[in-house]
Amino acid sequence: MKTKIEDWDESFLEVEDYQVERALTNGALDAIQRARRFGTDFVVEEDGKTRSLRPDETAPYEMHLIENLERLNRKIAELQGQSGQTFSLNERPEK
């Protein structure tokens, strides 16, 4: 069986999708910072292989996550501005 891979763009994603991605990014950043604080290794997967990073080796990964977080925050603000709503997950407008 051959897998069909298609390129796609972000045009069909909604603000909630970006909020979920932001939460995952924040979780990864928190895990890196905890690993550094407690002096433990941080495990990543690269090219299908598991790699264990010492606390002093995580800086490039952390910078990449911070850049991605900034991009997500901009995109969320843009989408919330377009729709006129600023609700986050599980929030409802007052009646």
SVG drawing of the C-alpha trace seen along z (x, -y; Angstrom):
<svg xmlns="http://www.w3.org/2000/svg" viewBox="-28 -43 54 45">
<polyline fill="none" stroke="black" stroke-width="0.4" points="0.0,0.0 1.4,-3.4 0.8,-6.4 -0.5,-9.5 1.0,-12.7 -0.5,-16.0 0.8,-19.5 -1.7,-21.7 -1.8,-25.2 -3.1,-26.7 -6.2,-28.4 -8.6,-25.9 -7.3,-26.1 -9.3,-28.0 -8.2,-29.9 -8.8,-26.9 -6.3,-24.8 -3.6,-27.4 -4.5,-27.6 -4.0,-23.9 -0.6,-24.1 0.3,-27.0 -0.5,-24.8 1.6,-22.0 4.5,-24.4 4.2,-25.8 4.3,-22.3 7.4,-21.5 9.1,-24.7 8.1,-23.9 9.6,-20.4 12.9,-21.8 13.1,-24.3 12.3,-21.6 14.9,-19.3 17.5,-22.1 16.4,-23.1 16.6,-19.5 19.7,-18.6 18.1,-15.8 18.2,-15.0 15.6,-16.1 14.6,-13.5 13.8,-14.4 13.1,-12.5 15.1,-13.4 15.0,-11.6 13.2,-8.7 15.8,-8.3 15.6,-9.1 18.2,-11.5 18.9,-12.4 20.1,-16.0 21.9,-17.2 20.6,-20.5 23.3,-22.5 22.3,-21.2 18.7,-22.3 19.2,-26.0 18.6,-25.6 15.4,-23.6 14.2,-26.1 14.9,-29.0 13.0,-27.3 10.0,-26.7 10.0,-30.4 10.0,-31.5 7.2,-29.2 5.3,-30.5 5.6,-34.1 4.3,-33.1 1.4,-31.3 0.5,-34.3 0.6,-36.6 -1.7,-34.2 -4.1,-33.8 -4.3,-37.6 -4.9,-38.0 -7.7,-35.4 -9.4,-36.8 -9.2,-40.3 -10.9,-39.0 -13.7,-37.3 -14.2,-39.9 -14.2,-37.4 -11.5,-37.0 -12.7,-33.8 -10.3,-31.0 -11.1,-27.3 -14.2,-26.5 -15.2,-30.2 -18.6,-31.4 -19.9,-35.0 -22.0,-36.4 -25.7,-36.3"/>
</svg>
